[in-house]
Amino acid sequence: MNKTPFLSDKVAIITGASSGIGRAVALEMARCGARIALAARRASALQEVADGVQAAGGEALVVPTDVSRRDQVERLVRDTLARWGRVDVLVSNAGLYVRRPIAELSVEEIEQSLAVNFYGGLYAVLAILPYLLQRHSGHIILVTSMDGKKGLPSDAPYVSAKFALTGFGDVLRQELRGSGINVTTVLPGRVDTPMIDDLGVPWISAKIPPETVARAIVSVLHRPRPEIIVPWQTKILVYLNTLSPRLGDWAVRRFRLSGWEKVKRA
């Protein structure tokens, strides 16, 4: 006797769904029967993901969205509710990797990173929260980064935004305790996505497949947890830095955890 997929009656919104972690989460949730609103800027790429979602057994709604625009994020939530009449899960995943040493950094680059990596998540949460509170149920998943726990050299724009989103999620989870709404912060290490194609990394922080993160996210929908760090090895850096920031700094230098720019061939 076949079991009913555990997300068969659930509706999810996934931002940054056109590639990488967002795409992998969409396909993983589709295999569990979810109906998914796919949001990103590139409509053609979203349609390809939508085709994959439907082939995997889910339903898809394509909503081209620039998450740095609050009006577009609010429209995304409205369109999802208009299509299916409910939203159960938000996976706030849209990201932009801005890499620059602080001495060479412009204010505009920080603002650009915050616009996507922090405000994009903030807008989504604020747009969906009144509806979830009214229903007394739901799950908000904020995909941040290990950069939101330990800053790495040259990553200041990205780190600033991810620390902000990680802290926001920490407060949100505490404030929603007892409301029926779960909040999970997901902190991946380096992930093999187009966003960091040009970044070389040491073996100790090798890029993991986005499917690894996706499976962790879907598992937490089944058994909620406040925080996920993947892969497990990256927790060591968190522990070292908590014990002593100097020790954390040493580990970053010793193992070249900040990575390096790959030499582009002509």
Number of C-alpha atoms within 10 A of each C-alpha: 3 4 5 10 14 14 20 17 13 18 24 25 27 24 32 26 31 27 21 21 27 28 27 22 25 33 26 20 30 26 19 20 23 28 27 29 29 29 28 22 17 16 16 12 16 25 18 14 23 26 14 18 27 18 13 18 18 23 19 24 20 23 24 23 22 20 29 21 14 19 13 18 27 18 14 27 20 16 16 22 16 10 10 14 10 18 24 21 24 25 25 29 26 28 26 17 15 18 20 17 12 13 7 7 14 12 8 10 16 20 16 19 25 25 20 24 30 27 21 25 30 22 20 24 22 13 19 23 15 11 17 21 14 9 15 13 15 24 20 26 25 25 27 30 25 23 22 21 19 17 19 19 17 19 17 21 26 30 28 19 27 26 21 19 25 25 14 16 26 16 12 16 18 12 10 14 11 10 15 14 19 22 25 24 25 28 24 24 22 23 23 17 14 10 14 17 11 12 17 17 19 13 10 11 18 15 19 16 15 20 19 16 26 20 14 16 26 17 13 18 19 10 8 14 15 15 16 18 19 19 19 10 12 17 17 12 20 17 13 16 19 14 11 12 15 12 15 20 18 14 16 19 13 9 14 18 21 19 17 13 13 11 9 6 4 3
